[in-house]
């Protein structure tokens, strides 16, 4: 197996594990919640094993929650938001003892536990405890297991033997009971409350009859689906479908690999167009062939992306089929299948939002750059800064949209929405710890914002940071990239320096010095010659426009044992100081040689033979 294939296989297995982990319930129901039932023993609610945790929402004066069988919504139960606490009525003034019971979510969890006793009772003991009890019973010669605790296996009997009945008590309460062969007495399932009848717009007895038919058909289906032979058929069908999808995934991956090889070949052809142009029969056909190769490269790149998306979708389908093999996993499997479409919609929404944000940033920066209050000598600098700000703010907009879209996608993952508050607090603590660990990045971010707001430098400036100097080729809120004179790129963190020298902000300048010999007879004549060359440089049609001011002769600025120092100052457009300085020195050297004005020479070495 090749390395890419191993990588894809490991990635697929990791995806399956993660999705299965996210699909498991994250909130546990209390192990024992008692339901008072007239003239019947109380029962305990089992924690959900296959069904999703019940969620509750507010609906006017009531809270409503969904009761599920094998993960599929079956009933909607309600409870009043506010009760008077004395069992005589609710906030609407209708009296019933049931109105002061548990909230809708707790009711739904208890009812789900009662229903689960009929098709998939939760095991009360672990495997080791069951084995230990079995050994003890064999040693004692008894047959009274405690691990069952009255929770017999409801799937042993035929599904058609289950019946749900509606019974109205003398007090007026309406309850639903289930009769199964494995239980000597009917099992109370739920009590139809006044809140339930009000939310459904009918009477409690009529609602009980509607629920009776629904519960009976769905409970029979659940018992039938959990029979061993049904589970085997379900597993075999899912495994067969998974095998077919995996074969299709392997074929798609093979096409993707062949497409990547074709892309590599086309890139090599585009990178060396001259060699392929020589092989062309007609020289004029070379540009057309290059354009065709470029178009084919774009099409192959698009096809590669489509094939990659198909591979991911097929892997998601395999995961969904694996979840469908588990009883009660169909809703989660369908939600997993819907995730790619929902993710694509969310990505498109935020991609469009990013485009709008970038357009808005560009519009505002264009208005700022075109402001009429900017002095004429700072217009070029404003344009240069506008380019830097536009690039950085576009990146910030993209980063914000990516972060929000990622959060939206994560929240939409099955199981994440049911994450407890303690888990979120733990996540916040982890983020706080990461902020301490990565405080250097936060410092660089703050320093990058300061660079932008204070206009210390922009893209295109030649700056000097410590012993490194170069042209700013990229500027972000975390680092600055300099292209040095030897074409190396230096990446410097924005928080790593506190001193920067900008050589090209608004304007540039260069101090040019000439070291003359002490043998000069008349220094004034030499200064006049130099002044003529400075004036000629300023009047030159090629070099004059690059100067913001006439070249200034500072005169003799130093004398020493080596010679006489004469300095000149050039004020140029931003970045033109080096070219003007080189041209001036070339002209001075040529003129001084023609005038036979000696430059300084090294002092003779004393004491030599």
C-alpha positions as CSV (number, residue, x, y, z in Angstrom):
1,X,0.0,0.0,0.0
2,X,1.4,3.4,-1.0
3,X,1.9,6.2,1.5
4,X,-1.0,8.4,0.1
5,X,-3.3,5.4,0.3
6,X,-2.3,4.7,3.9
7,X,-2.8,8.4,4.7
8,X,-6.4,8.4,3.2
9,X,-7.2,5.1,5.1
10,X,-6.0,6.5,8.4
11,X,-7.9,9.7,7.8
12,X,-11.1,7.8,7.0
13,X,-10.8,5.7,10.1
14,X,-10.2,8.8,12.2
15,X,-13.3,10.4,10.7
16,X,-15.4,7.4,11.5
17,X,-14.2,7.3,15.1
18,X,-14.8,11.0,15.6
19,X,-18.3,10.9,14.1
20,X,-19.2,7.9,16.2
21,X,-18.0,9.6,19.3
22,X,-19.9,12.7,18.5
23,X,-23.0,10.7,17.8
24,X,-23.0,9.2,21.3
25,X,-25.2,10.9,23.9
26,X,-23.3,13.5,25.9
27,X,-25.8,14.0,28.7
28,X,-26.9,11.2,31.0
29,X,-30.4,11.0,32.3
30,X,-30.7,10.4,36.1
31,X,-30.7,6.7,36.8
32,X,-34.0,6.7,38.8
33,X,-36.9,9.1,38.3
34,X,-40.1,7.9,39.9
35,X,-43.5,8.4,38.2
36,X,-46.5,8.3,40.5
37,X,-49.2,6.1,38.9
38,X,-52.5,5.4,40.5
39,X,-52.8,1.8,41.8
40,X,-49.7,0.8,40.1
41,X,-46.1,0.3,41.2
42,X,-43.6,3.0,40.3
43,X,-41.0,2.5,37.5
44,X,-37.6,4.0,36.9
45,X,-36.5,5.6,33.7
46,X,-33.5,4.1,32.1
47,X,-30.7,6.3,30.7
48,X,-31.0,6.7,26.9
49,X,-28.8,4.3,25.1
50,X,-29.7,4.8,21.4
51,X,-32.0,7.7,21.4
52,X,-30.7,11.3,21.4
53,X,-30.9,13.4,24.6
54,X,-34.2,15.2,24.8
55,X,-34.2,18.9,24.2
56,X,-36.8,21.3,25.5
57,X,-38.1,24.6,24.1
58,X,-40.5,27.2,25.4
59,X,-43.8,27.6,23.6
60,X,-45.9,30.4,25.2
61,X,-47.0,29.3,28.7
62,X,-45.7,25.8,28.3
63,X,-42.4,24.0,27.8
64,X,-42.5,21.2,25.2
65,X,-40.1,18.3,24.6
66,X,-39.9,15.5,22.1
67,X,-40.3,11.8,23.1
68,X,-38.3,9.5,20.7
69,X,-38.4,5.9,19.9
70,X,-35.2,4.6,18.3
71,X,-34.2,8.2,17.8
72,X,-37.3,9.1,15.8
73,X,-39.7,11.7,17.2
74,X,-42.9,10.1,18.4
75,X,-44.7,12.4,20.9
76,X,-44.6,16.0,22.0
77,X,-45.2,16.4,25.8
78,X,-45.7,19.7,27.6
79,X,-45.6,21.2,31.0
80,X,-46.6,24.6,32.3
81,X,-43.8,27.2,32.7
82,X,-45.1,28.5,36.0
83,X,-47.2,26.6,38.6
84,X,-48.7,27.7,41.9
85,X,-46.9,24.9,43.7
86,X,-50.0,23.6,45.7
87,X,-51.3,21.1,43.2
88,X,-54.5,23.1,42.5
89,X,-53.7,24.7,39.2
90,X,-51.2,26.2,36.8
91,X,-50.6,29.7,35.7
92,X,-53.7,29.7,33.5
93,X,-56.0,28.7,36.4
94,X,-56.7,25.1,35.3
95,X,-56.4,22.6,38.1
96,X,-54.7,19.3,37.9
97,X,-52.2,17.6,40.1
98,X,-50.2,16.6,37.1
99,X,-49.6,20.3,36.3
100,X,-47.1,20.6,39.2
101,X,-45.0,17.6,38.1
102,X,-41.6,17.6,36.4
103,X,-40.7,19.9,33.5
104,X,-41.2,18.8,29.9
105,X,-37.7,17.6,29.4
106,X,-37.7,15.4,32.5
107,X,-41.1,14.0,31.5
108,X,-39.9,13.2,28.0
109,X,-36.8,11.4,29.5
110,X,-39.0,9.4,31.9
111,X,-41.4,8.4,29.2
112,X,-38.6,7.4,26.9
113,X,-37.3,5.2,29.6
114,X,-40.7,3.6,30.1
115,X,-41.0,3.0,26.4
116,X,-37.5,1.5,26.2
117,X,-38.5,-1.1,28.7
118,X,-40.7,-2.6,26.0
119,X,-38.1,-2.9,23.2
120,X,-34.6,-2.4,24.6
121,X,-34.3,-2.4,28.4
122,X,-31.0,-1.0,29.7
123,X,-28.7,-3.5,31.3
124,X,-28.4,-2.8,35.0
125,X,-25.2,-4.8,35.5
126,X,-21.9,-5.0,33.8
127,X,-20.7,-8.2,32.1
128,X,-18.4,-9.0,34.9
129,X,-21.2,-8.5,37.5
130,X,-23.5,-10.7,35.4
131,X,-20.8,-13.4,35.2
132,X,-20.2,-13.2,39.0
133,X,-23.9,-13.5,39.8
134,X,-24.3,-16.4,37.4
135,X,-21.5,-18.3,39.2
136,X,-23.0,-17.5,42.6
137,X,-26.4,-18.7,41.5
138,X,-24.9,-22.0,40.2
139,X,-23.1,-22.5,43.5
140,X,-26.2,-21.8,45.6
141,X,-28.5,-23.7,43.2
142,X,-30.8,-20.7,42.9
143,X,-32.5,-19.0,40.0
144,X,-33.3,-15.5,41.1
145,X,-31.0,-13.0,39.3
146,X,-30.8,-9.6,40.7
147,X,-29.3,-8.0,37.6
148,X,-32.6,-8.3,35.8
149,X,-34.6,-6.5,38.5
150,X,-37.8,-7.1,36.7
151,X,-36.4,-5.7,33.4
152,X,-37.1,-8.7,31.1
153,X,-35.9,-8.8,27.6
154,X,-38.8,-7.3,25.7
155,X,-37.6,-8.4,22.2
156,X,-38.0,-12.1,22.9
157,X,-41.7,-12.0,22.3
158,X,-43.4,-11.3,19.0
159,X,-44.0,-7.7,18.1
160,X,-47.7,-8.1,17.4
161,X,-48.4,-9.2,20.9
162,X,-47.8,-5.7,22.2
163,X,-51.0,-3.6,22.7
164,X,-51.3,-0.1,24.0
165,X,-54.6,0.8,25.9
166,X,-56.1,4.1,27.1
167,X,-57.6,4.1,30.5
168,X,-59.4,7.0,32.3
169,X,-59.2,6.9,36.0
170,X,-62.1,7.9,38.3
171,X,-60.2,11.2,39.0
172,X,-60.4,12.0,35.3
173,X,-56.8,11.4,34.6
174,X,-56.0,9.6,31.3
175,X,-53.1,7.2,31.2
176,X,-51.7,4.9,28.5
177,X,-50.6,1.4,29.4
178,X,-48.8,-1.3,27.4
179,X,-49.6,-5.0,27.7
180,X,-47.0,-7.5,26.6
181,X,-46.8,-11.3,27.2
182,X,-43.6,-11.1,29.2
183,X,-45.2,-8.9,31.8
184,X,-48.1,-10.1,34.1
185,X,-49.4,-6.6,34.6
186,X,-49.8,-3.7,32.2
187,X,-46.9,-1.2,32.1
188,X,-48.0,2.4,32.6
189,X,-46.3,4.5,30.0
190,X,-47.5,8.1,30.5
191,X,-50.3,10.3,31.8
192,X,-51.9,12.7,29.4
193,X,-51.9,16.0,31.2
194,X,-53.9,19.2,30.7
195,X,-50.8,20.9,29.2
196,X,-50.6,18.1,26.6
197,X,-54.2,18.4,25.6
198,X,-54.0,22.2,25.5
199,X,-50.9,22.2,23.3
200,X,-52.6,19.8,20.9
201,X,-56.0,21.6,20.9
202,X,-58.1,18.6,22.0
203,X,-59.2,16.8,25.1
204,X,-57.0,14.5,27.2
205,X,-59.1,11.4,26.2
206,X,-59.0,12.2,22.5
207,X,-55.3,12.9,22.6
208,X,-54.7,9.6,24.5
209,X,-56.5,7.7,21.7
210,X,-54.3,9.4,19.1
211,X,-51.2,8.6,21.0
212,X,-52.4,5.0,21.5
213,X,-52.3,4.2,17.8
214,X,-49.0,6.0,17.3
215,X,-47.3,4.3,20.2
216,X,-48.6,0.8,19.4
217,X,-47.4,0.9,15.8
218,X,-44.0,2.3,16.6
219,X,-43.4,0.1,19.6
220,X,-44.2,-2.9,17.5
221,X,-41.8,-1.8,14.9
222,X,-39.1,-1.2,17.5
223,X,-39.5,-4.7,18.9
224,X,-39.4,-6.1,15.4
225,X,-36.3,-4.1,14.5
226,X,-34.4,-5.4,17.6
227,X,-35.0,-9.0,17.0
228,X,-31.7,-10.9,16.4
229,X,-32.6,-11.9,12.9
230,X,-33.7,-8.3,12.0
231,X,-30.4,-7.0,13.4
232,X,-28.4,-9.5,11.4
233,X,-30.3,-8.5,8.2
234,X,-29.8,-4.8,8.9
235,X,-26.1,-5.3,9.5
236,X,-25.6,-7.4,6.4
237,X,-27.3,-4.8,4.2
238,X,-25.3,-2.0,5.7
239,X,-22.1,-3.8,5.3
240,X,-22.9,-4.6,1.7
241,X,-23.8,-1.0,1.0
242,X,-20.6,0.1,2.7
243,X,-18.5,-2.3,0.6
244,X,-20.0,-0.9,-2.6
245,X,-19.4,2.7,-1.5
246,X,-15.8,1.9,-0.6
247,X,-15.2,0.4,-4.0
248,X,-16.7,3.5,-5.6
249,X,-14.5,5.6,-3.3
250,X,-11.4,3.6,-4.3
251,X,-12.2,4.2,-8.0
252,X,-12.8,7.9,-7.4
253,X,-9.5,8.1,-5.5
254,X,-7.7,6.4,-8.4
255,X,-9.1,8.9,-10.8
256,X,-8.0,11.7,-8.5
257,X,-4.4,10.3,-8.5
258,X,-4.3,10.0,-12.3
259,X,-5.7,13.6,-12.5
260,X,-2.9,14.8,-10.2
261,X,-0.3,13.2,-12.4
262,X,-1.8,14.9,-15.4
263,X,-1.6,18.2,-13.6
264,X,2.0,17.6,-12.8
265,X,2.8,16.9,-16.4
266,X,0.9,20.1,-17.6
267,X,2.7,22.2,-15.0
268,X,6.1,20.9,-16.3
269,X,5.0,21.9,-19.8
270,X,3.9,25.3,-18.7
271,X,7.2,25.8,-16.8
272,X,9.2,25.0,-19.9
273,X,7.3,26.5,-22.8
274,X,10.3,27.1,-25.0
275,X,11.3,23.5,-25.3
276,X,7.7,22.6,-26.4
277,X,7.6,25.6,-28.8
278,X,10.7,24.2,-30.6
279,X,8.8,21.0,-31.2
280,X,5.8,22.7,-32.7
281,X,5.7,22.5,-36.5
282,X,4.7,26.2,-36.8
283,X,6.3,28.9,-34.7
284,X,3.1,30.9,-34.6
285,X,1.3,28.0,-33.0
286,X,3.4,28.3,-29.8
287,X,1.2,31.0,-28.1
288,X,-2.0,29.1,-28.9
289,X,-0.5,25.8,-27.6
290,X,0.6,27.6,-24.4
291,X,-2.9,29.0,-24.0
292,X,-4.4,25.6,-24.5
293,X,-2.1,24.1,-21.9
294,X,-3.1,26.8,-19.5
295,X,-6.8,26.2,-20.0
296,X,-6.4,22.4,-19.6
297,X,-4.4,23.0,-16.4
298,X,-7.3,25.0,-15.0
299,X,-9.8,22.4,-16.0
300,X,-7.8,19.6,-14.5
301,X,-7.4,21.6,-11.3
302,X,-11.2,22.1,-11.1
303,X,-11.7,18.4,-11.8
304,X,-9.2,17.5,-9.0
305,X,-11.2,19.6,-6.5
306,X,-14.5,17.9,-7.6
307,X,-13.0,14.4,-7.3
308,X,-11.6,15.2,-3.8
309,X,-15.0,16.5,-2.7
310,X,-16.6,13.3,-4.1
311,X,-14.1,11.2,-2.1
312,X,-15.0,13.0,1.1
313,X,-18.7,12.7,0.4
314,X,-18.4,9.0,-0.2
315,X,-16.4,8.6,3.1
316,X,-19.2,10.5,4.9
317,X,-21.7,8.0,3.3
318,X,-19.7,5.1,4.6
319,X,-19.9,6.6,8.1
320,X,-23.6,7.2,7.7
321,X,-24.2,3.6,6.6
322,X,-22.2,2.4,9.7
323,X,-24.5,4.5,11.9
324,X,-27.6,3.1,10.2
325,X,-26.5,-0.4,11.2
326,X,-27.1,0.6,14.8
327,X,-30.8,0.6,15.9
328,X,-31.8,4.1,16.5
329,X,-28.9,5.5,14.5
330,X,-30.9,6.4,11.4
331,X,-31.6,10.0,12.4
332,X,-28.0,10.6,13.3
333,X,-26.9,8.9,10.0
334,X,-29.2,11.2,8.0
335,X,-27.9,14.2,9.9
336,X,-24.3,13.1,9.0
337,X,-25.3,12.9,5.4
338,X,-26.8,16.4,5.5
339,X,-23.7,17.8,7.1
340,X,-21.8,18.2,3.8
341,X,-24.6,20.1,2.2
342,X,-25.1,22.3,5.2
343,X,-21.4,22.9,5.4
344,X,-21.3,23.9,1.8
345,X,-24.2,26.3,2.3
346,X,-22.5,27.8,5.3
347,X,-19.2,28.2,3.5
348,X,-20.9,29.8,0.5
349,X,-22.7,32.2,2.8
350,X,-19.5,33.3,4.5
351,X,-17.6,33.4,1.2
352,X,-20.2,35.8,-0.1
353,X,-19.9,37.7,3.2
354,X,-16.2,37.9,2.8
355,X,-16.5,39.3,-0.7
356,X,-18.9,41.9,0.5
357,X,-16.6,42.8,3.4
358,X,-13.6,43.0,1.1
359,X,-15.5,45.3,-1.3
360,X,-16.6,47.5,1.6
361,X,-13.1,47.7,2.9
362,X,-11.8,48.6,-0.5
363,X,-14.5,51.3,-1.0
364,X,-13.7,52.9,2.4
365,X,-10.0,52.8,1.8
366,X,-10.4,54.3,-1.7
367,X,-12.4,57.1,-0.2
368,X,-9.7,57.6,2.4
369,X,-6.9,57.6,-0.2
370,X,-8.8,60.1,-2.4
371,X,-9.4,62.6,0.3
372,X,-8.8,66.2,-0.9
373,X,-7.3,67.2,2.5
374,X,-4.1,65.3,1.9
375,X,-1.1,67.6,1.0
376,X,0.3,67.1,-2.5
377,X,3.7,65.9,-1.3
378,X,2.0,63.1,0.7
379,X,-0.3,61.7,-2.1
380,X,2.3,59.1,-3.1
381,X,2.7,58.0,0.5
382,X,-1.1,57.8,1.0
383,X,-1.3,55.5,-2.1
384,X,1.5,53.3,-0.8
385,X,-0.2,53.0,2.6
386,X,-3.5,52.4,1.0
387,X,-2.0,49.3,-0.7
388,X,-0.7,48.0,2.6
389,X,-3.9,48.6,4.5
390,X,-6.1,47.1,1.8
391,X,-4.1,43.9,1.8
392,X,-4.1,43.5,5.6
393,X,-7.7,44.4,6.1
394,X,-8.7,41.9,3.4
395,X,-6.8,39.3,5.3
396,X,-8.5,40.2,8.6
397,X,-11.9,40.0,6.9
398,X,-11.1,36.6,5.5
399,X,-9.8,35.4,8.8
400,X,-12.9,36.6,10.7
401,X,-15.2,35.0,8.2
402,X,-13.3,31.7,8.3
403,X,-13.4,31.7,12.2
404,X,-17.1,32.4,12.3
405,X,-17.9,29.9,9.6
406,X,-15.8,27.3,11.4
407,X,-17.6,27.9,14.6
408,X,-20.9,27.7,12.8
409,X,-19.9,24.4,11.2
410,X,-18.7,23.0,14.6
411,X,-21.9,24.0,16.3
412,X,-23.9,22.2,13.6
413,X,-22.0,18.9,14.2
414,X,-24.4,16.2,15.7
415,X,-23.8,16.0,19.4
416,X,-22.0,19.3,19.9
417,X,-25.2,21.3,20.4
418,X,-26.0,19.0,23.4
419,X,-22.6,19.8,25.0
420,X,-23.0,20.6,28.7
421,X,-22.1,24.0,30.2
422,X,-19.3,22.5,32.2
423,X,-17.7,21.3,29.0
424,X,-17.9,24.8,27.6
425,X,-16.4,26.3,30.7
426,X,-13.6,23.7,30.5
427,X,-13.1,24.8,26.9
428,X,-12.9,28.4,28.0
429,X,-10.3,27.5,30.6
430,X,-8.3,25.7,27.9
431,X,-8.5,28.8,25.7
432,X,-7.3,30.9,28.5
433,X,-4.3,28.6,29.0
434,X,-3.5,28.7,25.3
435,X,-3.7,32.5,25.4
436,X,-1.0,32.5,28.1
437,X,1.1,30.0,26.2
438,X,0.8,31.9,23.0
439,X,1.1,35.4,24.5
440,X,4.0,36.1,22.1
441,X,1.5,35.9,19.2
442,X,-0.8,38.3,21.0
443,X,2.1,40.7,21.5
444,X,3.0,40.5,17.8
445,X,-0.7,41.1,16.9
446,X,-0.8,44.3,19.1
447,X,2.5,45.5,17.6
448,X,1.2,44.8,14.1
449,X,-1.8,47.0,14.8
450,X,0.5,49.7,16.1
451,X,2.5,49.6,12.9
452,X,-0.6,50.0,10.8
453,X,-2.1,52.8,12.9
454,X,1.1,54.8,13.2
455,X,2.2,54.3,9.6
456,X,5.7,53.3,10.6
457,X,6.3,51.6,7.2
458,X,4.3,50.2,4.4
459,X,4.8,47.7,1.6
460,X,7.4,49.0,-0.8
461,X,9.4,50.9,1.9
462,X,13.1,50.3,2.4
463,X,13.5,49.9,6.2
464,X,16.3,49.0,8.6
465,X,15.6,46.8,11.7
466,X,18.6,46.2,13.8
467,X,21.3,44.9,11.5
468,X,18.8,43.8,8.8
469,X,17.6,46.1,6.1
470,X,15.6,45.5,3.0
471,X,12.5,46.2,1.0
472,X,9.1,45.5,2.7
473,X,7.4,42.8,0.5
474,X,4.7,41.8,2.9
475,X,3.2,43.2,6.0
476,X,0.8,41.4,8.4
477,X,-0.4,41.8,11.9
478,X,2.0,39.2,13.1
479,X,5.2,39.7,11.1
480,X,7.0,41.7,8.5
481,X,8.9,40.2,5.5
482,X,11.9,42.0,4.1
483,X,13.6,41.3,0.8
484,X,17.3,42.0,1.5
485,X,19.8,43.2,-1.1
486,X,21.1,39.7,-1.7
487,X,17.5,38.6,-2.4
488,X,17.1,36.7,0.9
489,X,13.7,37.1,2.7
490,X,13.9,38.0,6.3
491,X,10.7,37.3,8.4
492,X,10.7,39.5,11.5
493,X,8.0,39.3,14.2
494,X,6.4,42.6,14.9
495,X,6.9,42.4,18.6
496,X,10.7,41.5,18.3
497,X,11.9,45.1,17.7
498,X,11.4,48.5,19.1
499,X,13.4,50.6,16.7
500,X,13.0,50.9,12.9
501,X,14.6,53.2,10.3
502,X,12.5,54.0,7.3
503,X,14.6,55.2,4.3
504,X,11.7,55.8,1.9
505,X,8.8,57.4,3.8
506,X,7.3,60.2,1.7
507,X,10.8,61.2,0.5
508,X,14.4,60.0,0.6
509,X,17.8,61.5,0.9
510,X,21.4,60.7,0.5
511,X,24.6,62.3,1.9
512,X,27.4,62.0,-0.7
513,X,31.0,62.6,0.5
514,X,34.2,63.0,-1.5
515,X,37.6,62.7,0.0
516,X,40.1,65.0,-1.7
517,X,43.9,65.1,-1.4
518,X,45.8,67.7,0.7
519,X,47.8,68.5,-2.4
520,X,45.0,70.7,-3.8
521,X,46.2,74.2,-4.3
522,X,42.9,76.1,-4.3
523,X,39.9,74.5,-2.4
524,X,37.5,77.2,-3.7
525,X,38.1,76.2,-7.3
526,X,37.4,72.6,-6.4
527,X,34.1,73.5,-4.7
528,X,33.1,75.6,-7.7
529,X,33.7,72.5,-10.0
530,X,31.6,70.3,-7.7
531,X,28.8,73.0,-7.6
532,X,28.7,73.0,-11.4
533,X,28.2,69.2,-11.5
534,X,25.5,69.5,-8.9
535,X,23.7,72.1,-10.9
536,X,24.1,70.0,-14.1
537,X,22.5,67.0,-12.3
538,X,19.6,69.1,-11.2
539,X,19.0,70.5,-14.7
540,X,19.3,67.1,-16.4
541,X,15.9,66.1,-18.0
542,X,16.4,62.5,-16.9
543,X,17.6,63.0,-13.3
544,X,16.1,66.3,-12.5
545,X,12.5,65.1,-12.0
546,X,13.7,62.5,-9.5
547,X,15.0,65.3,-7.2
548,X,12.6,67.0,-4.9
549,X,15.1,69.8,-4.2
550,X,18.2,71.2,-5.8
551,X,21.3,69.3,-4.8
552,X,22.9,71.1,-1.8
553,X,26.7,71.5,-1.5
554,X,27.5,71.5,2.2
555,X,31.1,72.3,1.7
556,X,34.1,71.1,3.6
557,X,32.8,69.0,6.5
558,X,36.0,67.5,7.7
559,X,39.8,67.3,7.5
560,X,42.1,64.6,8.6
561,X,45.4,62.9,7.9
562,X,43.9,61.1,4.9
563,X,42.4,64.2,3.1
564,X,39.7,66.8,2.9
565,X,36.0,65.7,3.1
566,X,33.5,67.5,1.0
567,X,29.8,66.5,1.4
568,X,26.7,67.1,-0.6
569,X,23.0,66.3,0.1
570,X,20.5,64.9,-2.3
571,X,16.7,65.0,-1.6
572,X,14.9,62.6,-3.9
573,X,11.6,60.9,-4.5
574,X,11.1,57.9,-2.2
575,X,13.5,55.1,-3.2
576,X,15.5,57.1,-5.8
577,X,18.3,58.2,-3.5
578,X,20.7,55.4,-4.4
579,X,20.4,55.8,-8.2
580,X,20.9,59.6,-8.0
581,X,23.8,59.1,-5.6
582,X,25.5,56.7,-8.0
583,X,25.0,59.1,-11.0
584,X,26.4,62.0,-9.0
585,X,29.5,60.2,-8.0
586,X,30.1,59.0,-11.5
587,X,29.9,62.6,-12.8
588,X,32.1,63.9,-10.0
589,X,34.8,61.2,-10.7
590,X,34.8,62.0,-14.4
591,X,35.0,65.8,-13.9
592,X,37.7,65.6,-11.2
593,X,39.8,63.4,-13.4
594,X,39.4,65.8,-16.4
595,X,40.3,68.8,-14.2
596,X,43.3,66.8,-12.7
597,X,42.0,67.3,-9.2
598,X,43.6,64.6,-7.0
599,X,41.6,62.5,-4.7
600,X,43.0,61.4,-1.3
601,X,45.6,58.6,-1.4
602,X,46.8,56.3,1.4
603,X,49.6,57.7,3.6
604,X,53.1,56.3,3.0
605,X,54.2,53.5,5.3
606,X,57.1,54.9,7.4
607,X,60.2,52.9,8.2
608,X,60.0,50.6,5.2
609,X,63.2,49.7,3.3
